[in-house]
Amino acid sequence: MKKKLLQADVFVKYVCLFALFVFTGYSVLAQANPRLTSVAPEDDLATVTITNFGDMAIDMSDYWLCLRPGTYRQISTLNPVGNVTVMPSETVTVSYNVDVGVADDGLSLYVPDTPTNGGFGTASNLIDFVQWGGSGNIRESLAVQQGVWGTGDFIVGSGPYTYSGNGTENGVNFWNACTVDAVAIQLVGGGTEISTCAGDGADDLIDVEVVGTGVGTNNGWVITDNATGEILGLPAAPPFNLEGAGAGICGVWYIRYEDGLTGLTVGADVAGLSGCFDLSNPVLVDRSGVDGAAIQLVGGGTEISTCAGDGADDLINVEVVGTGVGTNNGWVITDNATGEILGLPAAPPFNLEGAGAGVCAVWYIRYEDGLTGLTVGADVAGLSGCFDLSNPVLVDRSGVDGAAIQLVGGGTEISTCAGDGADDLINVELVGTGVGTNNGWVITDNATGEILGLPAAPPFNLEGAGAGVCAVWYIRYEDGLTGLTVGADVAGLSGCFDLSNPVLVDRSGVDGAAIQLVGGGTEISTCAGDGADDLINVEVVGTGVGTNNGWVITDNATGEILGLPAAPPFNLEGAGAGVCAVWYIRYEDGLTGLTVGADVADLSGCFDLSNPVLVDRSGVDGAAIQLVGGGTEISTCAGDGTDDFIDVEVVGTGVGTNNGWVITDNATGEILGLPAAPPFNLEGAGAGVCAVWYIRYEDGLTGLTVGADVAGLSGCFDLSNPVLVNRFTDGDCTLSVSDFDNLGVSIFPIPAKDVLSVQINDVVLGDVDIQLFNMLGQQVKANNGVKSSDAILMNVSDLQSGLYVLYVVNEAGRSASVQQIVIE
């Protein structure tokens, strides 16, 4: 076991010795070799690149750069770009911030321990050197001693200066000056400054050209921000479109350069370019910035629909989103189809009512002084100057126009008579052309706005609409309209619509109401011509309407106005047979034709007749009768056995469905007989005075019975005048009426008015009765038991005017005198 352990220990010792030998050998062979490979001198600055040409990494942090005494700087303090631990073939670039001679100077690279190992005047501490523009740099002799530079050698030309050797090659022959030349540039046509309008959406083409011939392997174009030096673009070739670059001043450069240039990147600082390059003079572009920003409807969105032409404000309220750019600003409204500028309002909200149908665009504009074409009526595409328009807010104006209407023949106001039963046709017409998908007609109450009707088309019959003023409208509207309902308020219409002007219809209301007979009913029958009052009493049911009123009686068959009585009841006795109609009338001033004898159908004006109450006047007329041969009185001798034929005849034509003859006792009115036809044989009738009558009557007559009192007749009838028959008996038959007349009975005055005087001669012995009868055989006055020699005064002032019969009869019953008299 110990032997094995010993053997293992010996093995380990040999392995360790071998590893140490290998590592030591590698360290001897491998080395770092830092060299200056690029120097770009500028005022107070040199950009220096160091390359590791060795085969091992090297930490360059503590190495030194030196131009002359007092310019010692360690690499770590010079803002190195790249890792200061430089790998083989890699580089580190620093900014050597000392007072560098751009035209001529020299630069040395020293090892880290230089300050503590002999200082910067010790040649062994210097490991590389370069000088340009002239010889004699204070470190030149040290470089010669080290064998890295030749006495009096310097690089001819301008920097940056680049090393082209392999790291072991030394001297000026392995350094090159930068010989590139970007020459000059100008705007095509000349000049090196130009102004553009940035942000207006129009191309800003900057066309430049190279003047002369440049030198350099590579070339290109660079656009920088003139204020900051930031590289804004590396365009391929002119012209360059700077629209969208924003406001400011930019510089356009032409560049010629050799391979190895760094920093030529958009967004980098042009001052950070490193390598062999040359920039031309700049062409300066002053970009006046305008930005119309963005706009939207307050609340969001960029499209809205309105109802144009409905008379309601269409307020479009927009707002700017973000911040616009430009010296001046404003608002522009254009026709979206044609681009015509419709308005230049001051500020939102914008009222587009009245703009008409179509789509318009609302824009926000920012612009610089000198803008032309910003005029109402011009084309927005013709704007010229530095400006920018925002996005548009589109307003779709659905156009409605109710146009204008008028009465056919002209005018917008008319009066009608409402409720008269005659059609009130209102004929209107459109003037011009309305606009809107849908159309119709609306009739409203002018006082309340209530929609009374939605008729299809004119003419409109307003009869029956009642009194008041209504308005007729034409409406044009789009789909979605609400509130267009009979009974609704027209002010509640909601949607896109327009009403025309109204045609006003003043409906003077008349209503004859209804009438009926007092007690009910609208038909009645009367007996016309019977001498009895036919009182027709009617009443109005409800309340009529109209300034004036009255009553009208017409012939129902012909319409002739028979009477215009003041008020019921109406006495139609004497109106004759037929059917008449009683009407109540309500009317306005100006009615014509309301005249007795005119045709009621010819009434003209604003009126209304009630329903009629029909009166069927059954007409009766007993006509007149007389003895055949004439006369209306006769005396006969009753009871002498000889026929007493009384032959009478009708004079004229009687009226009545039925007819007959009646014989009454003239003193009592008792009906003595109802003979069929004359002649009548009164032999056997007894003494007295009887009256013969002709009767015409309608069905339903009662009381026409022998033995009844003729005064009790009831129904529709008329009795003729009587023919009086004085019937004498016995000795009286020897004294005729004429004999008595010869005895002298004087009656005066005839006609009598107040007092009737009867004078009887004393030849007639005994007392007498004086009796006065009307034509119905009714006794109306009597003076009985007076002396025949007396003068009798009879008061007749209370009797109606007419024909009467006076009887003077002695106490024995013999007539002394029968006389017809007239009382006024």
Protein Blocks (a to p, Z undefined) as FASTA:
>chain_A
ZZmmmmmmmmmmmmmmmmmmmmmmmmmmpccddddfbdcddehiacdddddfbfbdcdfk
lpccdfbghiaccfklnopadjfbdcehiacdddddbdddfkbccdddddfklmmnopjm
bmklpgbdcdehiahiaklmmmmmnopacehiacedddddddfbeojagcjklcccdfbd
ekjaddehiajbdcddehklpacddddddedjdedjbdcdddddfklopafbdcfbdcdd
fehnagaddddddddddehiahiaghiafklpgcjdddddddddddddddebjaddehia
jbdcddehklpacddddddehjdedjbdcdddddfklopafbdcfbdcddfehnagaddd
dddddddehiahiaghiafklpgcjdddddddddddddddebjaddehiajbdcddehkl
pacddddddedjdedjbdcdddddfklopafbdcfbdcddfehnagaddddddddddehi
ahiaghiafklpgcjdddddddddddddddebjaddehiajbdcddehklpacdddddde
hjdedjbdcdddddfklopafbdcfbdcddfehnagaddddddddddehiahiaghiafk
lggcjdddddddddddddddebjaddehiajbdcddehklpacddddddehjdedjbdcd
ddddfklopafbdcfbdcddfehnagaddddddddddehiahiaghiafklpgcjddddd
dddddddehjllmpcfklmmmnopaddddddfkbccddddfkbgcjdddddddfkopafb
dcehiafkbccdddfklpccdddddddddfkopafbdcddddZZ
